[in-house]
Amino acid sequence: MTPSKLFQIGMVAGGVWLCLFIAQRGAQPFRSNLPKDAPQISEEMPIARATLFDSGAVAPGFTLYPELGNASVQLLGPLGKIVHRWPIDATRARLLPSCNLLVLHGSKWGLEQPRWSALSNVLREYSWDGEVEWEYKDRFRLHHDAQKLPSGNYLALRKTEVGAREKRKLLDDPKKRVLKFRSDEVIEIDPLGNVVWQWIAHRHLDLNSCGRARCMLNEKILKGQDEFDWSHVNTVRTLPPNRWFDEGDTRFRPGNLLVMPRNLWKVFLVDRASKEVVWSYGGDFKGGLEGGHEPYMISKGLPGEGNILVFDNGRKRGASLILEIEPPSKRVVWNYFDGYRFFSASAGSMQRLKNGNTLIAEDRSGRVFEVTRDKKIVWEYRGNGMRTARPSRYESNYCPELSRLWSEESSFEDALES
């Protein structure tokens, strides 16, 4: 089937309203370089579509959209057109200023595919054309998050087990000391593959506690058949230069790390030098965090600079939240809440954009959308019914290949006319 497009254009609130449907069922240009073990797109699968509600209010750029279950990391143009693609499975993908792609493999689907499960302990940097340019291989599984630092080193999350000696030392309940406890490490890797710094969660957080969340010890865990996934850290982000540190609050020293142990329902700020927790947030907004993903501090020059954004999954309430927190006071200064219409029980992310809008990813449904400060949705993309993994927006001049693509797209108006 040849990809079809349907444009409906009208005027809403003085701006252009556009609904663009891109049919990708069986479209060869979309699938030509996907692995043979990728699932086939059928007539029953939803059609990927982008909806542009107000072109004048959208932050221009390209959206990186990893599609889980399809071994495909896609770069979307403003109208949802796939303008570039890496045919790889990625549980985390970050575009670098070189236009290389930093990737952690090992999505839930990928772990069932021999080609990708073999890479679950590997961090890779791919070129624009998909060639492996750098690789780090660990003894243990790397998961959820990684980033490249300005120094050229890399941060990643690594699973680890709590040893018998540590359990005897750290656990108050003797009955729990015989159970299998899984924890997490943050590791820093230099370009030669050496681990030059690490932070081990259970050595700096209370192994006896699961925070506001109860420690769910099911029958298999109690019988020693399964590990207890105590921390489940899903995010590590370094603090950028910020006004709080400039004003003398050393807790927010640039380079300190925000980590999110999802199963503890709390965000922790780790001092890089001492490795101790110097700030934390569990909150009480609508009952407090229930799960949580992707806390990070907004960089200087962006609206809300110095504040911390966090995706509150709302696992019990059945509705997710985006929170913008002023760190010293822990006051919620902005939030996005849309009841049951916005919910991702797990995963999810958000990103503050240059024009003050916020890009939000409802990972489990494959939906990513952009909202204004007054919570108006101005852009939305829904994939083929598959999950996504924390999409992100990049400005057109972020790296050379994006500048080239943008010059070819020219503008929203030119794209509409093409």
N, C-alpha and C positions, 0 to 999 in steps of 0.2 A: 504494500500500500504506500503510495506517495504521501509524505507528510502534508497534511492539510492545515490551513490557517483560516480562522474566522475572526474578523475584526468587527467590533461594534463600537462606534464612536459617538459620544454625545457630550453634553456639557453639564457638569455638576458643580455647583458652588464656584463658578467662575473658572474652573480648571477642566482639563481634558479627562474624561472618563474613558478608559479603554479596557476591553476584555479580550485577551489574546489566548486562544486555545491552540496548542501545538499537539497534533495527534502523533504519537510515537509508537503506536501499535505496529510492530512488524516493519518499522521504517529502517531500511538498510543503512542510511547514513548514520543513524543513531547507534546501531549495533555492530557495525562493521569490524571494529577492533576490540570487541569484548571477548573474554575467555569463553571457551566452549562450554564450561560448566556453569556459566551464568544462566539464570532462569529465563525461559523464553517469554516475551511479552505476548499476551494473548488478547483476544477481543474482549475478554471479561475484565481485564485490568483497567483501572481508571486512566484517563488521559491526563498527561502532565499539562498544567496550564498556569499562566501568569496573568494576574489582574492588576492593571495600573489604574488606580482610582483618581489620582490627581498628579499629573506629570510635573507640575510646578512645585509640588511639595516633597518629591522624592529626592533622596540623596543619590546623585549619579555615581555610577561605578559598576563593578562586576561582582557577582555573588558566587562564592565557592560553595558548591553543594555536593557533598559526598552522599552517594546513594547506596545504602546498605542492602545486601542481597542481590547486587547487580555488578559488583566489582567495577564501579565507575565513580570517579571523582570528576564532577562537571563544573565548568565555569559558565555561568549564565550571564548573558547580556541584559540590558535594562528591561527588555520585553520578554525575558524568559527563554530566549533562544540559546541553545548550547553552542558556544563559540569555541570551546576547547574542552578536551577531555583526557584524563589519564585512566587507562583501563586497569585499575587496581582496587583491591579491597582496602578500605581505610576506616578505622574506628576513630581516627583523628587525623586531620590534614590541615596544614598551615602553609599558605603561600608566603615565600620569603622575598625580600627586596631584590634578590637576584633572579626572580621568577622561577626558582627551584621550588619543589614541593616537599615539605617535611611531613613524613607519614609514619603513623603507628598502624600496623596491620592488626587483625584479630577481632573483627566484629563478630557478633554471635553467629551470623551466617558464615563468615570467613573461617571461624574455628572448626566448622564442619567440612570445609573444603581442604584437602591435603595441600594444595598449592599455597594457600594462605595460612593455614594453621601452622605450617612449618616456619612461618615468619612472625609468630606471636611473641617471640623474644627479641625481635629485631627492630631497630629504629633506622629509617632510611631517609636519605635526601635524594629525590629524583629531579632530573633536569626537566625543562619545559617539554622536551620530546619523550620523556618517560624512561630515560637511561638512569641507572643507579650511579650516582656521583659520590655518595658517602654512605657508609653503613656501620652500625654498631650492633654487635650481637652479645646478648647477656645470657647467663646461665638460667635466669628466671624470666618469667613472663613480664613483659612491659605492657602497660595498659593505660587507657583513658586519655592521657595528656602528655604532651611534650612541647617544648619550644626551644628556639635557638636564641642564645643570649647575644648581646652586642659584642661580647668578648670573643665570640666564635665557638664557645662551649655550648652544650645542650643540657636541658633539664628534662627528666623523664620520671615517670612513676613505675615502681617495680614491686611486685608482690613478694612477700616474705612470710615465713612461718615464725611464730614465737617459740623459742627453744625451751626445753624442759627446765633448765636452770633459771631462765627469765620468768617462766610461769611460777616457779616456786617463790621467787623473789617478789613478783609484782601482784600476784592474785591473792586476795584475802581468803577466798573460799577454797579450802583444800579439794573439794569435789570438782572444781573447775580446772584444777591443775593437770588433770589427766586428759582433758579435752584438747582437740586440735584447734589452735587459734591462728587465723590468718591476719596478717597486718600488712602495712605498706611502707615503702621507703620512697623518699625523693632523692634522686641521684643526679649529680652533675658530671657530665662526661666531656673530656677534652677531645679535640679533633683526632687525636691518635687512639682514642678508645679507652683512655684511662679514667676510672672513676675518681674524681678529685675532691668530691664533697658529698656527704649524704646526711639525710635526716630520717630517723626511724621512728615511726609514729608511736609505737607502744613504749618507747623510752622517754617520751616527753608528754604523753597524754595518759590519762588514767585507764589502765586496761580493765579495771573493775566496772567501769561505767560505759553505758551506751547513750549518755546524755538524756535528753527528753524522750528519746526512743527507747523502748524496752529491749533488753538483750533477748533476742528470739532464739532460744535454744530448743530446736525441734528434736524429735526422737532419734533421728539419724546422727545428729551432732552429739547427743547425750550418750549414744552407743559407740561413738568413735568412728562411725562410718563416713561422716562428712566433716569438713572443716567449718568452723564458725568464722564467717566473714565479718570480723569485728569492725573494721574501720571503713573499708571500701572508699578510699580516697579517689576522687574523680577529677580533681583540678589542682594544678600548681601554677601560680602566676607571680612574677616578681613585681614589686611596687615600682612605678616610674617616679621621676622627680615630682614632688608635690608640695603644696602650700603648707600642709600640716608640719612636715619636717622643716620647711623654710622658717616656720614660726616657732620652731624649737621643740616640737614633739618628736623625740627620737624613736618612739615606737614605729613611726612611719618612715623610717630611713629607706631611701631608694635601694632596692636590691633585696629587702626583706620579702618573705614569701607568704602569699595567701594560699592556704590549702583547705580543701573541702572534703572531709570524711563524711560521705553521704549518710552512712548508717548512724552517725552521731548527731545528725541534724544541727550542725554548728559549723561556722566558718572560723578558722584559726589563722592568726598572723604570727609567723615564726621569725624571730630575730636570727638573721643569718650567722652572726658571730657566736652568740651563745646557744643557739638552737632551741631556746625556750620560747614558749608562747607569751606574747606581749599584749595581745588584744584578741578578743573573740566576739562572735555575734551569733546568737540563737534567736533573738528577737521575741516580740510578743504581738506583732502586727497580724491580725486575724488568727491569733493562736500561736504564732511563732513558726519557724521553719519546720517543714515536714519533708525530709529529704533535702535536696539542694544541689545546685550545679553552678559552675563557671563564675565564682566570685572574682572580680578584678576591679582595680582602681582605674578610674577614667583619667586619661593622660591630660597634661597641660595643653591648652589650646582648644579643647573640646568643651561644649556645654556640660556643666556639672563636674568640671575637673576637680580631682581630689576625692570625689565621692566614690563609694563602692557599690557596684551593681551585683545582684545575685538573683539567680533563678530559683524560686521556691516552688518545688514540684506540687506541694499540696496533696500529698498522697492520700491522706485520710479525708480531707475536705472535698476531694474530687474536682478541684479547680486550682490552677496554678497562678502564680504571682511573679511579677518582676518588681524587685525592690531596689530603690536607690537610697543608700544610707550615707549620712554624714558621719564619718568614722569617730571623731572625738565624742560626740554626744550620742551616737547610735540612733539618731533620729531618722525616721523614714521621711525623706523630703519629696519623693515622687514614687508612684507605684503604677503598675498596669494590672488590672484585674477585669476579667470579662466573664466571670461565672463559669458555668460548664462549657461555654463556647471556647475557652482556652484552657487546655489541660494536657499535660504530658506527665504520666505517673513516674516516669524515669527519664533520664537524659534531659536535653534542653539547654538553650543558651540565649544570650542577648548581647548586643553590641551598641554602644553609643556612637552615633554617626556625627559627621562634621556639622550638619545643619541642625543638630539638636534632636533629630529623630532617633528612635531606637529600633534596631533590627532584632526580631524575636524568632527563635526556632522552636517549634513544637515537634521535637524530633520523632516521637513515636508515630505521629500521623504523616510525617513528611512535609509538613506545612512550615513555611517561613514567611514572615510578614513584617512590614515596617509601619511604625506608628509615630505620630507627632507627639509633642509635649502634651497636647490636650486630648491624647488617646484616640485620635482619628486614624484609621487604617488607610494608608495611601498606596500601598503596594503589597501584593501577595503572590506567592508561588506555591503550588501544590504538585508534588511529584506523582509518580505512577502507583501510588499506594504503598510504596516501600518506605522504610524508616530512613531518616537522614542522620547525620552525625555533626551537629553543631556548625551549621553554615556560617559564613562570615562575608562581609562586604569589603571590597578593596577599591580605592579611588583609581581613576583612570591613569594617573601618573605614578602609581605605586611601584611599578617595575617596567622595564623596556617593552616587554611583550604586551602588557596591558595598554601602554601608550599606543602601540601599533594597532591593536585591535580597536581601540577607541577612535582612532583616526579613520578607520574603515567604517565604523558604525556612525561616526560624525556627531550625531545628536539624537535625542528622542524623536524629533520631528523628521529627520532624515530616515531614521529606522522605520517610522510609520509609513513613509512614502515608498520605501523599497518593497 
